[in-house]
Amino acid sequence: MITNNINLNKNKTEMSKTILRTVILLVAGAVLLCGCEKKKEDTPKPNPPKVNISVEFEHKVIKCKILNPVKINVYKDHIIVKNPASKGIKFQSSNPSVLSVTDQCVITLQKRDSALVYLTLEDNDKIYRDTLRVFSHLPSKMESYYIMKGFDLNRDSCMSDYEMSRIEEVDKFYIEDAFLLKGIKSVSYEIPHYSSLCGQVYTCDFSQNNAMEKLRIKADDYLQQECHFIKLLLPSESKMRSIELTAYWFPELIDFELPYLPSLDSLTIDEFTLHEIDLSNSNNVRYINLLGCLGLHKVDLSKCNNLTYICISPVKLYPNTEFCDLILSHDIYEKYKNGSPDLKVTIVNELVNVIEAK
């Protein structure tokens, strides 16, 4: 009996161990299975490939002839769009009186000026934009002006109206584009010798720039008097403070009529051919320097009462001798006659007649 009880207890113990092992295996399997499922669920799903959508003009800056329609290419995802209107691409001119544009992006420049064309596309709740600037005359090398400061602030190779308004100084540019420089304060320009053609009139037109304060123009060494004429146009009213014109071999400065320049402080003209200078409207000028001017016969400073420096050296026209009349106001003439230290007058040769204004 005792033996049977011992065997029964052993069997129960073995059965309990077997059940325990089974339970442990089942629990471990369930845990492992849950871990695998969780790991499988935690694995991130691969993202779909991104589509790089771009809509843009073929160029950022172009040159067009006036009243000559031009079809402008537009690209979407780097593929040319043959019918922009069918793709929902819209165009708008910044100034319709200067530039017109159709729904197929055919542009027509109406007059000698510049304007912008705006591109807009709404696609899947996103808006795509681009800008094209159109010129009647494109500055050199499609790089616009050689700007010393204030150009292309966001480096997008396009001159916005805001960026144009921020330009203050220009070093070099195409002179035929001078009319675009409406807000420039300081201009320094050298007329190249290769622009010289027999009988050519080289026009420097700054008549639209009322903001200009300083102008410096240098004619190249190779220009010859007999084949080159320079015409300088200034605005009727301006803030001009300084004008400096230098040349070699006496190119002729034609139609040189100084407008009302109330802020003009100094005028320098060196080795130009010109006949008369009238500064009677610029009564605040202080510094006059006329060096080696060929054919000069009259300098009218009759209203200039603030002069502190005058230098006159006209060039003799051989074989004829022409005298230059230097007309001074009463106050300045008295300073000149009495040798006042407040006025320095240098007359290089005997060809100058100093006259008091009547």
C-alpha positions in Angstrom: 0.0 0.0 0.0 2.8 2.3 1.0 4.6 1.5 -2.3 1.5 2.3 -4.3 1.1 5.7 -2.6 4.7 6.6 -3.4 4.3 5.7 -7.0 1.1 7.6 -7.2 2.8 10.7 -5.8 5.6 10.4 -8.3 3.2 10.2 -11.1 1.4 13.3 -9.9 4.7 15.1 -9.6 5.8 14.2 -13.1 2.4 15.1 -14.5 2.5 18.5 -12.7 6.0 19.1 -14.2 4.8 18.2 -17.6 1.8 20.5 -17.4 4.1 23.3 -16.1 6.5 22.8 -19.0 3.6 22.9 -21.4 2.2 26.1 -19.9 5.7 27.7 -20.0 6.2 26.7 -23.6 2.7 28.0 -24.5 3.3 31.3 -22.7 6.7 31.7 -24.2 5.3 30.9 -27.7 2.5 33.5 -27.2 5.0 36.1 -26.0 7.3 35.4 -28.9 4.4 35.5 -31.3 3.1 38.8 -29.9 6.6 40.2 -30.1 6.9 39.2 -33.7 3.6 40.8 -34.5 4.5 43.9 -32.6 7.8 44.1 -34.4 6.1 43.6 -37.7 3.6 46.4 -36.9 6.4 48.7 -35.8 8.3 48.4 -39.0 7.8 51.7 -40.9 6.2 51.4 -44.3 8.3 52.7 -47.2 7.4 56.3 -48.3 6.2 56.7 -51.9 8.8 58.5 -54.1 8.5 62.3 -54.1 7.6 64.0 -57.4 9.7 67.2 -58.0 7.2 69.5 -59.7 8.7 72.7 -61.3 7.1 75.2 -63.6 9.4 77.9 -65.0 10.3 80.1 -67.9 13.1 79.0 -70.2 15.0 82.2 -69.4 14.9 84.7 -66.6 15.9 87.8 -68.7 15.4 88.3 -72.4 15.6 91.1 -75.0 12.8 91.8 -77.4 12.3 94.1 -80.3 9.5 96.6 -80.0 6.1 95.5 -81.5 7.6 92.1 -82.4 5.5 89.2 -80.9 7.7 86.5 -79.3 6.5 83.1 -78.0 8.2 82.3 -74.7 8.8 78.7 -73.8 7.6 77.4 -70.4 8.8 74.1 -68.8 6.9 71.9 -66.4 9.0 69.1 -64.8 11.8 70.1 -67.3 9.5 69.3 -70.3 8.3 72.1 -72.6 4.6 72.9 -72.4 3.1 73.3 -75.9 -0.2 74.6 -74.6 0.2 76.4 -71.3 -3.5 77.4 -71.0 -4.6 73.8 -71.2 -2.3 73.0 -68.2 -3.8 75.9 -66.1 -0.7 78.1 -66.4 -1.6 81.8 -66.3 0.5 84.8 -67.3 0.3 88.5 -66.3 2.2 91.6 -67.3 3.5 93.9 -64.6 2.7 96.9 -66.9 0.3 96.2 -69.8 1.1 99.6 -71.3 4.7 98.5 -71.8 4.3 94.7 -72.3 1.3 92.6 -73.4 1.1 88.8 -72.9 -1.4 86.2 -74.1 -2.6 83.0 -72.4 -0.1 81.1 -74.6 2.7 83.3 -73.4 3.2 85.3 -76.6 4.6 88.6 -75.4 4.8 92.0 -77.3 6.9 94.9 -76.1 4.9 98.1 -76.8 7.7 100.7 -76.2 11.3 101.2 -75.2 11.2 100.1 -71.6 11.3 97.1 -69.4 8.6 95.0 -67.7 8.0 91.7 -65.9 5.9 88.7 -66.9 4.5 86.7 -63.9 3.7 82.9 -64.2 1.3 81.2 -61.9 0.0 77.6 -61.7 -2.3 76.2 -59.0 -1.9 72.4 -58.8 -3.1 70.1 -56.0 -3.5 73.0 -53.5 0.0 74.2 -54.3 1.0 77.4 -56.2 4.0 77.6 -58.5 5.4 80.9 -59.6 8.2 82.3 -61.8 9.2 85.7 -63.2 10.6 86.8 -66.5 12.1 90.3 -67.1 11.8 91.7 -70.6 14.1 94.5 -72.0 14.0 96.4 -75.3 17.9 96.5 -75.0 19.6 93.9 -72.9 22.7 94.9 -70.9 26.0 93.2 -71.7 26.5 89.4 -71.5 23.0 88.9 -70.1 24.5 89.8 -66.7 22.5 93.0 -66.4 24.5 96.0 -65.1 27.9 95.8 -63.4 26.5 96.8 -60.1 28.7 97.9 -57.3 26.0 97.5 -54.7 22.3 96.8 -54.4 21.7 94.4 -57.3 20.0 91.0 -57.2 19.6 90.8 -53.5 18.1 87.3 -53.5 20.6 86.1 -56.2 17.8 84.8 -58.6 19.4 86.3 -61.7 16.3 88.5 -62.1 16.0 92.2 -61.3 12.8 92.9 -59.4 11.3 96.4 -59.3 12.4 96.5 -55.6 16.0 95.5 -56.4 16.1 98.1 -59.2 15.0 100.7 -56.8 17.8 99.8 -54.4 20.6 100.3 -57.0 22.6 103.4 -56.1 25.9 103.0 -58.1 26.7 101.8 -61.5 30.2 101.2 -62.9 29.7 100.0 -66.5 26.7 99.4 -68.7 25.4 99.7 -72.2 25.0 103.4 -72.8 21.8 102.7 -74.8 20.3 101.3 -71.6 21.0 104.4 -69.6 17.3 105.3 -69.8 16.6 102.4 -67.5 18.8 103.9 -64.7 16.0 106.0 -63.3 17.1 105.7 -59.6 20.8 105.7 -59.9 22.7 108.2 -57.8 26.2 107.7 -59.1 27.4 106.7 -62.6 30.9 106.2 -63.9 31.2 105.3 -67.6 34.0 105.0 -70.1 33.1 105.3 -73.8 35.1 102.6 -75.6 37.2 103.5 -78.6 35.6 100.8 -80.8 32.3 102.8 -80.6 33.9 105.5 -82.8 32.6 105.6 -86.3 33.1 108.5 -88.7 30.3 111.1 -88.1 28.7 109.0 -85.3 26.8 110.8 -82.5 27.3 109.0 -79.3 24.3 109.8 -77.1 24.5 109.5 -73.3 20.8 109.8 -72.3 20.3 110.3 -68.5 17.2 112.5 -69.0 14.9 110.1 -67.1 17.1 109.9 -64.0 16.1 112.7 -61.6 18.0 111.0 -58.7 21.5 111.2 -60.2 23.9 113.1 -58.0 27.3 112.2 -59.5 28.2 111.7 -63.2 31.6 110.8 -64.5 32.2 110.1 -68.3 35.6 109.3 -69.8 36.1 109.1 -73.6 38.7 106.5 -74.5 42.2 107.6 -75.7 41.6 106.4 -79.3 38.7 108.7 -80.0 39.5 111.3 -82.6 37.9 114.7 -82.9 37.0 114.6 -86.6 35.0 111.3 -86.3 33.3 111.4 -82.9 30.6 113.5 -81.3 29.2 113.0 -77.9 25.7 114.2 -76.9 24.9 114.4 -73.2 21.3 114.6 -72.1 20.5 115.5 -68.5 17.1 115.7 -66.7 15.4 119.1 -66.7 15.5 119.1 -62.9 17.9 117.0 -60.9 19.9 116.6 -57.7 23.2 116.6 -59.6 26.1 117.6 -57.4 29.1 116.7 -59.6 29.8 116.4 -63.3 33.2 115.2 -64.6 33.8 114.8 -68.3 37.3 113.8 -69.4 38.6 112.9 -72.9 41.7 112.8 -75.2 42.0 114.3 -78.7 39.1 116.6 -78.2 35.9 114.8 -79.2 33.1 117.3 -79.7 30.5 117.7 -77.0 27.5 118.8 -79.0 24.1 120.2 -77.7 25.7 120.7 -74.3 23.0 122.6 -72.5 23.1 122.4 -68.8 19.6 122.4 -67.4 18.5 123.8 -64.0 21.0 122.2 -61.6 20.4 123.9 -58.2 22.5 121.3 -56.3 25.5 121.4 -58.7 28.7 121.9 -56.7 31.5 121.1 -59.2 32.0 120.9 -62.9 35.1 119.5 -64.6 35.5 119.3 -68.4 38.9 118.1 -69.7 40.0 118.1 -73.4 36.6 118.3 -75.1 35.6 120.4 -78.0 32.8 122.7 -77.0 31.8 126.3 -77.6 29.8 127.6 -74.7 29.1 126.8 -71.1 26.1 128.4 -69.4 25.8 127.9 -65.6 23.6 130.9 -65.0 21.0 128.6 -63.5 23.3 126.9 -61.1 24.0 129.6 -58.6 25.3 127.2 -55.9 28.3 125.9 -57.9 31.7 126.4 -56.2 34.2 124.5 -58.3 34.8 125.1 -62.1 37.7 123.3 -63.8 37.9 123.7 -67.6 41.1 122.2 -68.9 42.3 122.2 -72.5 38.8 122.9 -74.0 39.0 123.4 -77.7 36.9 126.2 -79.3 35.6 127.5 -76.0 34.6 131.2 -76.4 32.1 131.8 -73.6 31.7 130.7 -69.9 28.7 132.3 -68.2 28.9 132.3 -64.4 27.0 135.5 -64.0 24.6 134.1 -61.4 27.2 132.0 -59.5 27.9 133.9 -56.2 29.3 130.9 -54.3 32.4 130.3 -56.4 35.7 129.4 -54.6 37.8 127.9 -57.4 37.9 128.7 -61.2 40.4 127.2 -63.6 40.2 128.1 -67.3 42.6 126.9 -70.0 41.1 127.1 -73.5 43.1 125.7 -76.5 44.1 128.0 -79.3 42.5 127.3 -82.6 45.4 127.6 -85.1 45.7 129.7 -87.2 42.9 131.8 -85.8 43.0 133.0 -82.2 39.7 133.0 -80.4 39.2 134.5 -77.0 37.0 133.1 -74.3 34.8 135.5 -72.3 34.6 134.5 -68.7 31.5 136.3 -67.3 31.4 136.7 -63.5 28.8 138.2 -61.2 29.6 141.5 -59.5 30.6 140.0 -56.2 32.8 137.3 -57.7 34.4 139.8 -60.1 35.2 142.1 -57.2 36.9 139.2 -55.4 38.8 138.4 -58.5 39.9 142.0 -59.1 40.9 142.5 -55.4 42.7 139.1 -55.1 40.4 137.9 -52.3 41.7 134.7 -50.5 38.2 133.4 -50.7 38.5 132.9 -54.4 41.2 131.1 -56.4 41.3 131.9 -60.1 43.8 130.2 -62.5 43.9 131.4 -66.1 46.5 129.3 -67.9 47.0 131.6 -71.0 46.1 135.0 -72.4 43.0 133.7 -74.3 40.6 134.5 -71.5 38.7 137.8 -71.1 37.4 138.2 -67.5 34.2 140.3 -67.7 31.8 141.6 -65.1 28.2 140.8 -65.7 26.0 143.8 -66.5 
